[in-house]
Amino acid sequence: MAKNFCRISLLVLSVSVLAACGGSKKAASGSSSAASVDPNAPLTQAQLQGTWKAGCTVDSVNGGSYQDSLIISGNTYISRSDFSNATDCSAPDLALDINGTFTMGTKSTVVAVATNLTMSSVNGGVTGKSAAVIADLNANASCGLTGWVINVRKIVPLTCFGLAAVTNAPDIVAITGTNLMFGNVGGTALDPSYSFQKQ
């Protein structure tokens, strides 16, 4: 099952980045005018809307770096990871994404600051962003597909590149300070190392 709102991980193969697949803090908190917001109420779908981005993470095991982003609109999400051979997330070589839907639930009884939600994935996508990666994708007929082109997303099975299908999976979400955070599938804890900032 996917972890952390369908978080995607990448295994960098030798020279190329071929993968082994893997809020507005809404004007709430800092302002005294937000006194009408009940801190004990569950988060709403509206509070999660927008584009969120995590910091750049250096992959000390495989080399390179990656950066996760999350776009939420209505009850749909796109969870995307851009992978780069550089250690500063510049010039991504490959992007993996999962599109899905979610349903907000009640306040978590396990993690006080969190709100329950359920997630389901709809499809996965792969976008090659460098000539070297495109050459590898085509040479290996990755995901059983050919005709890979730079910066053109292909929908792929959610069994490909380690992307994981999720159906009505329980999780938790919270906005703490300026961070949007998600938990583990099952909703028993938040993952403070996996957080997003509103863009």
C-alpha positions in Angstrom: 0.0 0.0 0.0 1.1 3.6 -0.5 2.5 5.6 2.4 2.2 9.2 3.1 -0.5 10.3 0.6 0.8 8.1 -2.1 4.4 9.0 -1.5 6.6 7.8 -4.4 10.2 6.6 -4.1 12.8 6.1 -6.7 15.8 3.8 -7.0 18.5 5.4 -9.3 20.1 2.9 -11.6 23.7 3.6 -12.4 24.1 6.7 -14.5 20.5 7.2 -15.4 17.5 8.0 -13.3 15.5 5.0 -14.4 13.2 4.2 -11.6 12.2 1.2 -9.7 8.9 2.2 -8.9 8.0 2.7 -6.4 -2.1 24.2 2.7 -3.0 27.0 2.8 -2.4 26.8 6.1 -5.4 28.5 5.0 -4.9 31.8 6.8 -5.4 29.9 9.9 -3.1 30.0 12.8 -1.0 33.1 12.9 -3.7 35.6 12.8 -5.8 36.8 15.7 -8.7 37.3 13.3 -8.8 33.5 12.9 -10.4 33.3 16.4 -13.5 31.8 14.8 -11.5 28.7 13.7 -12.1 25.9 16.2 -8.8 24.1 16.8 -10.7 21.0 17.9 -12.7 20.8 14.7 -11.5 18.4 11.9 -9.8 19.9 8.9 -12.1 20.6 5.9 -11.5 19.8 2.3 -11.4 23.5 1.6 -8.4 23.9 3.9 -6.3 21.5 1.9 -6.9 23.1 -1.5 -4.0 24.4 -3.5 -0.4 23.5 -4.5 2.0 22.3 -1.8 5.7 21.5 -2.1 8.1 19.6 0.1 11.8 20.5 0.5 14.5 19.1 -1.7 15.7 15.7 -0.3 19.2 14.4 -1.2 19.3 10.7 -1.8 22.5 9.7 0.0 22.1 6.0 -0.9 21.4 6.2 -4.7 22.7 9.7 -5.4 20.8 12.7 -6.8 17.8 14.3 -5.2 14.0 14.4 -5.3 11.3 16.8 -4.5 7.6 16.0 -3.8 4.7 18.2 -4.6 1.0 17.9 -4.0 -1.9 19.5 -5.9 -5.3 19.3 -4.3 -8.5 20.4 -6.1 -11.9 19.6 -4.8 -11.6 16.0 -3.6 -8.8 15.0 -6.1 -5.1 15.1 -5.7 -1.9 14.7 -7.8 1.0 13.5 -5.7 4.2 14.0 -7.7 7.9 13.4 -7.2 10.5 15.0 -9.5 13.9 13.2 -9.5 17.2 14.9 -10.4 20.8 13.6 -10.8 21.8 16.9 -9.1 21.9 17.2 -5.4 19.8 20.4 -5.4 16.7 19.1 -7.2 17.5 21.3 -10.1 16.8 20.1 -13.7 14.6 17.0 -12.9 15.3 14.0 -15.1 12.1 12.0 -14.3 8.7 12.7 -12.7 6.4 10.1 -11.2 2.9 10.9 -10.1 -0.2 9.3 -8.7 -3.7 10.9 -9.3 -6.5 10.0 -6.9 -9.4 11.0 -4.8 -9.9 11.4 -1.0 -12.8 11.8 1.4 -12.5 13.8 4.7 -13.5 12.1 7.9 -13.8 13.0 11.6 -11.1 14.2 14.0 -8.6 11.4 14.7 -9.0 9.8 18.1 -5.4 8.5 17.9 -3.5 11.7 16.8 -5.0 14.7 18.5 -4.1 17.3 15.8 -5.0 15.1 12.9 -8.1 14.5 10.8 -9.1 11.1 9.4 -9.4 10.7 5.6 -9.6 7.9 3.1 -7.7 7.8 -0.2 -8.1 6.0 -3.5 -5.7 6.2 -6.4 -7.0 6.6 -10.0 -4.0 6.3 -12.2 -0.2 6.8 -12.3 2.0 8.7 -14.7 5.6 8.9 -15.7 7.2 11.8 -17.5 10.8 11.6 -18.8 12.5 15.0 -18.6 15.9 14.3 -20.0 17.3 12.7 -23.2 19.1 10.0 -21.2 16.0 8.9 -19.3 13.9 8.9 -22.5 16.5 6.7 -24.2 16.3 4.2 -21.2 12.5 4.2 -21.1 12.4 3.5 -24.8 15.2 0.9 -24.8 13.5 -1.0 -22.0 9.9 -0.5 -23.2 9.3 0.6 -19.6 5.9 -0.3 -18.3 5.3 -2.2 -21.5 5.2 1.1 -23.4 7.3 2.6 -26.2 7.3 6.0 -27.9 8.4 7.9 -24.8 9.0 11.6 -25.5 10.6 14.3 -23.3 8.1 16.1 -21.1 5.1 14.0 -22.3 3.3 12.2 -19.5 2.2 8.6 -20.1 -0.4 7.0 -17.9 1.0 3.8 -16.6 -0.4 0.8 -14.6 -0.2 1.4 -10.8 2.0 -1.7 -10.6 4.7 -0.1 -12.7 7.7 1.7 -11.4 6.7 0.8 -7.8 3.6 3.1 -7.9 1.1 1.6 -5.6 -2.7 1.3 -6.0 -4.7 2.4 -3.1 -8.5 1.7 -2.6 -10.3 3.4 0.3 -7.1 3.4 2.4 -7.4 5.1 5.8 -4.9 7.8 6.6 -4.6 11.1 8.6 -3.8 14.7 7.7 -2.9 17.7 9.7 -1.9 21.3 9.4 0.6 22.1 12.1 2.3 25.5 12.1 3.0 26.1 8.4 3.2 22.4 7.5 0.8 20.1 5.8 1.5 16.6 7.0 0.2 13.2 6.4 0.4 9.9 8.3 1.0 6.3 7.6 -1.7 4.2 6.0 -3.8 3.2 8.9 -3.7 6.6 10.5 -1.7 5.9 13.6 1.0 8.6 13.4 2.0 11.7 11.4 5.3 11.7 9.5 7.1 15.0 10.4 9.8 14.3 7.9 7.2 14.3 5.1 5.6 17.8 5.1 4.6 20.3 2.5 4.5 24.1 2.3 1.8 26.1 0.5 3.0 27.6 -2.8 
